[in-house]
């Protein structure tokens, strides 16, 4: 199992968190998603490493940005 963290920018409420979780959860290979609104921390769990660009694209599809990519 792989766990990767990202910092999401632009989230201001619970709906933002739900939108990011929904989009990232749909990425092939992702098995778990946690989002912390206060810190902007996005934690992605997967069976195997998932390309950072795919996660960033999902976050952007939800309407937010990724501050850093591992």
WOKA-V703874 format. One record per pair of residues at least 12 apart in sequence whose ideal C-beta (glycine too) atoms are under 10 Angstrom apart, sorted by sequence separation. I is the first residue (numbers start at 1). GAP is how many residues later the second one is. If there is no record, write none. Layout:
i->I gap->GAP
i->I gap->GAP
This chain:
i->8 gap->12
i->21 gap->12
i->32 gap->12
i->33 gap->12
i->56 gap->12
i->20 gap->13
i->21 gap->13
i->31 gap->13
i->32 gap->13
i->33 gap->13
i->42 gap->13
i->53 gap->13
i->56 gap->13
i->6 gap->14
i->21 gap->14
i->30 gap->14
i->31 gap->14
i->32 gap->14
i->44 gap->14
i->52 gap->14
i->55 gap->14
i->20 gap->15
i->29 gap->15
i->30 gap->15
i->31 gap->15
i->55 gap->15
i->8 gap->16
i->17 gap->16
i->19 gap->16
i->29 gap->16
i->30 gap->16
i->31 gap->16
i->42 gap->16
i->52 gap->16
i->53 gap->16
i->17 gap->17
i->18 gap->17
i->20 gap->17
i->27 gap->17
i->29 gap->17
i->30 gap->17
i->31 gap->17
i->42 gap->17
i->52 gap->17
i->6 gap->18
i->17 gap->18
i->24 gap->18
i->28 gap->18
i->29 gap->18
i->51 gap->18
i->52 gap->18
i->16 gap->19
i->17 gap->19
i->24 gap->19
i->25 gap->19
i->27 gap->19
i->29 gap->19
i->31 gap->19
i->17 gap->20
i->20 gap->20
i->24 gap->20
i->29 gap->20
i->30 gap->20
i->14 gap->21
i->16 gap->21
i->21 gap->21
i->29 gap->21
i->49 gap->21
i->20 gap->22
i->28 gap->22
i->29 gap->22
i->33 gap->22
i->42 gap->22
i->14 gap->23
i->17 gap->23
i->27 gap->23
i->11 gap->24
i->13 gap->24
i->16 gap->24
i->27 gap->24
i->30 gap->24
i->35 gap->24
i->40 gap->24
i->42 gap->24
i->11 gap->25
i->12 gap->25
i->17 gap->25
i->29 gap->25
i->30 gap->25
i->33 gap->25
i->40 gap->25
i->4 gap->26
i->11 gap->26
i->24 gap->26
i->28 gap->26
i->40 gap->26
i->2 gap->27
i->8 gap->27
i->11 gap->27
i->27 gap->27
i->40 gap->27
i->2 gap->28
i->3 gap->28
i->8 gap->28
i->27 gap->28
i->30 gap->28
i->2 gap->29
i->3 gap->29
i->5 gap->29
i->6 gap->29
i->7 gap->29
i->8 gap->29
i->11 gap->29
i->1 gap->30
i->10 gap->30
i->24 gap->30
i->27 gap->30
i->1 gap->31
i->3 gap->31
i->5 gap->31
i->8 gap->31
i->9 gap->31
i->11 gap->31
i->24 gap->31
i->27 gap->31
i->7 gap->32
i->8 gap->32
i->23 gap->32
i->24 gap->32
i->26 gap->32
i->27 gap->32
i->7 gap->33
i->8 gap->33
i->24 gap->33
i->25 gap->33
i->5 gap->34
i->6 gap->34
i->7 gap->34
i->8 gap->34
i->23 gap->34
i->24 gap->34
i->27 gap->34
i->6 gap->35
i->7 gap->35
i->23 gap->35
i->24 gap->35
i->26 gap->35
i->5 gap->36
i->6 gap->36
i->22 gap->36
i->23 gap->36
i->5 gap->37
i->6 gap->37
i->21 gap->37
i->23 gap->37
i->24 gap->37
i->4 gap->38
i->5 gap->38
i->6 gap->38
i->20 gap->38
i->23 gap->38
i->24 gap->38
i->4 gap->39
i->5 gap->39
i->20 gap->39
i->22 gap->39
i->23 gap->39
i->3 gap->40
i->4 gap->40
i->19 gap->40
i->22 gap->40
i->23 gap->40
i->3 gap->41
i->4 gap->41
i->20 gap->41
i->21 gap->41
i->23 gap->41
i->2 gap->42
i->3 gap->42
i->4 gap->42
i->19 gap->42
i->20 gap->42
i->2 gap->43
i->3 gap->43
i->19 gap->43
i->20 gap->43
i->1 gap->44
i->2 gap->44
i->18 gap->44
i->19 gap->44
i->20 gap->44
i->1 gap->45
i->2 gap->45
i->4 gap->45
i->17 gap->45
i->19 gap->45
i->1 gap->46
i->2 gap->46
i->3 gap->46
i->4 gap->46
i->6 gap->46
i->16 gap->46
i->1 gap->47
i->2 gap->47
i->8 gap->47
i->16 gap->47
i->17 gap->47
i->2 gap->48
i->4 gap->48
i->8 gap->48
i->11 gap->48
i->16 gap->48
i->6 gap->49
i->10 gap->49
i->6 gap->50
i->9 gap->50
i->4 gap->51
i->8 gap->51
i->11 gap->51
i->10 gap->52
i->11 gap->52
i->12 gap->52
i->6 gap->53
i->10 gap->53
i->11 gap->53
i->8 gap->54
i->10 gap->54
i->11 gap->54
i->9 gap->55
i->10 gap->55
i->8 gap->56
i->9 gap->56
i->10 gap->56
i->8 gap->57
i->9 gap->57
i->10 gap->57
i->7 gap->58
i->8 gap->58
i->9 gap->58
i->7 gap->59
i->8 gap->59
i->9 gap->59
i->6 gap->60
i->7 gap->60
i->6 gap->61
i->7 gap->61
i->6 gap->62
i->7 gap->62
i->5 gap->63
i->6 gap->63
i->6 gap->64
i->4 gap->65
i->5 gap->65
i->4 gap->66
